[in-house]
Amino acid sequence: MSGIYIHIPFCKQACHYCDFHFSTTRKHQSRMINAICQELKLRNNEINTSINTIYFGGGTPSLLSKTEIDLILQTIHANFEVNLDAEITLEANPDDLSQDYLKELASTEINRLSIGVQSFFEDDLKLMNRAHNAKEAITSVEVAQTYFENISIDLIYGIPEMSTQKWQANLAQVFKFDIPHVSCYALTVEPNTALERFIAKEVIAPVNDDLARKHYDVLQTQMREKGYENYEFSNFGKPDFFSQNNMAYWTGKPYLGIGPSAHSFNGYQRSWSVKHNIKYLKAIEAKQLPLEVEHLTTTDRFNEYIMTRLRTKFGVDLNEVEAKFGLTYRAYLTEQLQALLKDQLVCINSNEVIHVTENNQFLTDGISAELFKLNL
């Protein structure tokens, strides 16, 4: 099964930490929707399996009208085989989720909402330059639950000077509303963002890895106590509410990325579209695909397998490594594991599946890097 990702490159304003591709002018929104539909038609031969997940990301997909969402979904159905029970997610900002808009969304095929709350506290939202306020963060979830059962929210931890008590208060709101899925990300300083500039000018305190780790440890403990499973490093779900889109990505399933800057993956090559709205529009309107393509070597695919699977509850299976990449890669991985096993950073079970040990989950990406193969 495969997935389709739709990138909607528009936002009301720029969040201080964000380095995703977007524009704060919506001048070309209608033209962009038509181009996205055209790209879907141009690439309808790139997926030969049924579609299990459709994900509207961005940017801010909740700036789309019901008519625009319906048009994109109709185009997908006309060009791809979509499973009847496909998960169809729309990312949404709290300030867009009025009762009228939610009622319209509920009349589309959207069956899952991912709400970008980030924090339930006013000062955090101002620091990040989010478009919504604390009251809208709460009311958006309350009203959304009237129309949707499958809801996820995003939260950010490791915000400078955020106390552990404040982070716990954010989690308390999750438990109060019994939100079935939560994605939690450490605040990261990306190049060429407002956050990077403010930290350099000492307007904002530096991001602190020790603080982020404390928050993550609290997150893991409280989520486990409340019945959520940490099925991927940043994602926590109640039973039957794991994100199928996330699961597909972290287990290496193919996906087609549509829209400017969107990435695609077919198992053996990765491609991405031009990160410029006007260049994208002109190319697609000329029925050309503005894509760059990277052909993945066996070593590239091995490293990606390690990076993605070690973050999940599934872990890295030595037998699967041998089946996918060959005995040489299994032998290399077994050798690299020895120091990590000795330091109790990873463990291996009776089925020869490797996991990061519970107390070292926060170090997962660094541990993965220790297992990467650089050269044959």
GIPEFEN-V111973 format. One record per residue. RES is the residue in one letter. PHI is phi as a letter, one per 20 degrees, with the letter a starting at -180 (NA if undefined). PSI is psi as a letter, one per 20 degrees, with the letter a starting at -180 (999 if undefined). Layout:
<<RES;PHI;PSI> <RES;PHI;PSI>>
//
This chain:
<<M;NA;q> <S;c;r> <G;c;q> <I;c;p> <Y;d;p> <I;d;o> <H;e;o> <I;d;o> <P;e;l> <F;c;q> <C;b;q> <K;f;h> <Q;b;r> <A;e;p> <C;f;q> <H;f;h> <Y;e;i> <C;e;p> <D;c;j> <F;f;r> <H;e;p> <F;a;r> <S;c;q> <T;e;j> <T;d;p> <R;d;k> <K;g;h> <H;d;k> <Q;f;g> <S;f;g> <R;f;h> <M;f;g> <I;f;g> <N;f;h> <A;f;h> <I;f;g> <C;f;h> <Q;f;g> <E;f;h> <L;g;g> <K;f;g> <L;f;h> <R;d;k> <N;f;i> <N;d;j> <E;e;i> <I;c;p> <N;d;j> <T;c;r> <S;f;q> <I;e;p> <N;d;h> <T;b;q> <I;c;p> <Y;c;o> <F;e;o> <G;c;a> <G;a;b> <G;m;a> <T;c;n> <P;f;h> <S;f;j> <L;e;i> <L;f;q> <S;e;r> <K;g;g> <T;f;g> <E;f;g> <I;f;g> <D;f;g> <L;f;g> <I;f;g> <L;f;h> <Q;f;h> <T;f;h> <I;f;g> <H;f;h> <A;f;i> <N;d;i> <F;b;q> <E;e;o> <V;d;p> <N;f;q> <L;f;h> <D;d;k> <A;f;q> <E;e;p> <I;c;o> <T;d;q> <L;c;p> <E;f;p> <A;b;q> <N;e;q> <P;g;h> <D;f;i> <D;e;i> <L;e;m> <S;f;r> <Q;f;h> <D;f;g> <Y;f;g> <L;f;h> <K;f;g> <E;f;g> <L;g;h> <A;f;i> <S;e;i> <T;e;a> <E;e;i> <I;g;p> <N;c;j> <R;b;p> <L;d;p> <S;d;o> <I;e;p> <G;e;m> <V;f;g> <Q;m;g> <S;a;q> <F;e;j> <F;d;p> <E;g;g> <D;f;h> <D;f;g> <L;f;h> <K;f;g> <L;g;h> <M;e;i> <N;m;l> <R;f;q> <A;f;i> <H;d;r> <N;d;r> <A;f;h> <K;f;g> <E;f;h> <A;g;g> <I;f;g> <T;f;h> <S;f;g> <V;f;g> <E;g;g> <V;f;h> <A;g;h> <Q;f;i> <T;f;h> <Y;d;h> <F;c;p> <E;e;g> <N;e;n> <I;c;p> <S;c;q> <I;c;q> <D;e;p> <L;c;q> <I;d;p> <Y;d;r> <G;m;j> <I;f;p> <P;g;p> <E;m;j> <M;f;p> <S;f;r> <T;f;h> <Q;f;h> <K;f;g> <W;f;g> <Q;f;h> <A;f;h> <N;f;g> <L;f;h> <A;f;h> <Q;f;h> <V;g;g> <F;f;h> <K;f;g> <F;e;i> <D;l;l> <I;f;p> <P;f;i> <H;b;p> <V;c;p> <S;d;p> <C;c;p> <Y;c;p> <A;f;p> <L;f;p> <T;c;p> <V;e;o> <E;e;q> <P;f;q> <N;m;k> <T;d;r> <A;f;h> <L;f;g> <E;f;g> <R;f;g> <F;f;h> <I;f;g> <A;f;h> <K;e;j> <E;m;k> <V;f;h> <I;c;q> <A;f;q> <P;f;q> <V;f;p> <N;d;o> <D;f;h> <D;f;g> <L;f;g> <A;f;g> <R;f;g> <K;g;g> <H;f;g> <Y;f;h> <D;f;g> <V;f;g> <L;g;g> <Q;g;g> <T;f;g> <Q;f;h> <M;f;g> <R;f;g> <E;f;h> <K;e;j> <G;n;j> <Y;e;q> <E;d;p> <N;e;m> <Y;f;i> <E;b;q> <F;g;g> <S;e;i> <N;c;p> <F;c;p> <G;c;q> <K;f;r> <P;g;p> <D;m;j> <F;c;j> <F;f;q> <S;f;o> <Q;f;h> <N;f;g> <N;f;g> <M;g;g> <A;f;g> <Y;f;g> <W;f;i> <T;d;j> <G;m;k> <K;f;q> <P;f;q> <Y;b;q> <L;d;p> <G;d;p> <I;d;p> <G;o;r> <P;f;p> <S;m;i> <A;f;q> <H;d;q> <S;c;q> <F;b;p> <N;d;j> <G;o;h> <Y;c;i> <Q;b;q> <R;d;q> <S;c;q> <W;b;q> <S;e;r> <V;g;q> <K;e;l> <H;b;o> <N;f;g> <I;f;g> <K;f;h> <Y;f;g> <L;g;g> <K;f;g> <A;f;g> <I;f;h> <E;f;h> <A;e;j> <K;l;k> <Q;d;q> <L;d;o> <P;e;m> <L;d;q> <E;d;q> <V;c;p> <E;d;o> <H;e;p> <L;e;p> <T;f;r> <T;g;h> <T;f;g> <D;g;g> <R;f;h> <F;f;g> <N;f;h> <E;f;h> <Y;f;g> <I;f;g> <M;f;g> <T;e;g> <R;f;h> <L;f;h> <R;f;i> <T;d;r> <K;f;i> <F;f;h> <G;m;a> <V;d;o> <D;e;o> <L;f;h> <N;f;h> <E;f;h> <V;g;g> <E;f;g> <A;f;h> <K;e;h> <F;c;i> <G;o;r> <L;f;h> <T;g;g> <Y;f;h> <R;f;g> <A;f;g> <Y;f;g> <L;f;g> <T;g;g> <E;f;g> <Q;f;h> <L;f;h> <Q;g;g> <A;f;h> <L;f;h> <L;f;g> <K;f;h> <D;e;j> <Q;l;k> <L;e;h> <V;c;r> <C;c;r> <I;c;p> <N;e;a> <S;f;i> <N;e;j> <E;m;l> <V;d;p> <I;e;p> <H;c;q> <V;f;p> <T;f;q> <E;g;g> <N;f;i> <N;c;j> <Q;g;h> <F;f;h> <L;e;j> <T;g;g> <D;f;h> <G;f;h> <I;f;g> <S;g;g> <A;f;h> <E;f;i> <L;e;i> <F;f;q> <K;d;p> <L;e;g> <N;b;q> <L;f;999>>
//
